[in-house]
Amino acid sequence: MVDISAFLGPEFYGFILPFLFTFAIVYGLLTKASMFGAKSDRINAILALVMGFFVTAVGGPTLAAFFTNLFGGASMFLGGILVVILLVTLVRGESQTKNLAVIVITVLIGAFLFLSSSSATGFIGIAVDSTTATLAFALVVILIAIYYITRPEATSAKKD
């Protein structure tokens, strides 16, 4: 019998899947944000391609180490933000991506990732390993889900 992990090899799990995941997340977010105008599909694809390659550490050793930490952690958080958006859309029935709180949280996460990936000791001398970051992010996702499920319904005033 053929073992699927042996058949595909370590390149599939170590290179292709992280690249495709990062490319899809970054391309989707850039397209949704429309940062470069309405007809920016080519720019979004190039940026997503470059970030995907940085995640898989194809660049030079020093630059790749920086971007691997930055974009690798960012991919995890962006995937989590996508889950939060899906949960909010599921509960509310409409997308909440234009909410200021989502933008602020995303900017704070991005700043933290940038600062923590710039050195071996992390941000302000506090090193956060991947297990701690994953647990903290899962806790944030759970708390946001609990908030959206248990918050009181907003009443809307009807004009007659």
Summary of the structure (lengths in Angstrom):
residues: 160
radius of gyration: 18.7
end to end distance: 71.0
largest distance: 71.0
contacts: 378
relative contact order: 0.08
helix: 72%
strand: 1%
